[in-house]
Amino acid sequence: MAKTAHQNQKLLRLMQIFLQETDEDHGITMAEILSMLEGFGIHAERKSIYENIETLNQCGLDILAEKSGHQSFYYLASRDFEAAELRLLADAVASSQFITAKKSDQLIQKLSSLASRHQGGQLKRSVHVASRIKNMNETIFYLVDDLNRAIRENRAITFYYYEWVYQQGRLVRRQRHNGATYEASPWQLLWEDEYYYLIAFDHKAQSIHHYRVDRMGEIAIADQPRQGADAFKAIRMEGYTARLFGMFGGQSQAVTLSFPDYLLGAMIDRFGKDLHLKRLAEGRLQVRAEVIPSSHFFGWLFSLGEEVALESPAELKENYITALKRRLEL
């Protein structure tokens, strides 16, 4: 009975062998195939293996044979993900700040299983991101799942919002506002500045707010439907992240900046390619864009150097000058 049960696994085990042991750079001989099957308690004849390989190819695998000397080497020539694609995904996981170090290792391990053991081993060794600060909230995946469910079911949520404080020589994560419960209607999850954010309608403030998902906790999906549909529509999601600086909310303003040609790339990085540009003089351009002003906007503007000028609106120019003077005083 045991031998029969093992024999019934033959086709699946053969597929497993090709998936795990072979790729375009690593083939196996027929003798190695037979030996590996024997390791699973499965006895097979060469002729039956040829038939099984044909069956696997008919079912979507891409197993090829390559002659080298007097031997043929069999290997899986293509997969759903190429090695370069898996390496790109693994690098993205490793470098992501919102994913914890432990979860990054788990995800990279799973990605590695989609390649052969040869490619998977190289994948794990090649991933290294220097000085990357990783998130410490292990529950973030469950939080994202709960938020997606609330959005899908059109329901409001309650939650606690956390902050880090330094107490008695150590870092402590505590609830903000003395443990007050937040009530909000979730409308959109947004990936920005290496973090997940929730765009939600705050029931108390009656306005759109942004919340860092990794700082949320104890999310409960309420029975009541969501509020703030009109407020969410008003923010115009198209181009929303280009207007945001530091995920601070507020009203959009049209601003005009002038800058030298060599900073055009920086403007495209910030606002995209659909820029309202105007040639001022040789070597200088003017751009008009919508932003939600904040201290982060001023910081971005300052980082571009002294050749960038904030031309309008006048009130924002005055606010920028005031902010710079305050920084000088400090």
Disulfide bonds with the S-S distance in Angstrom:
none
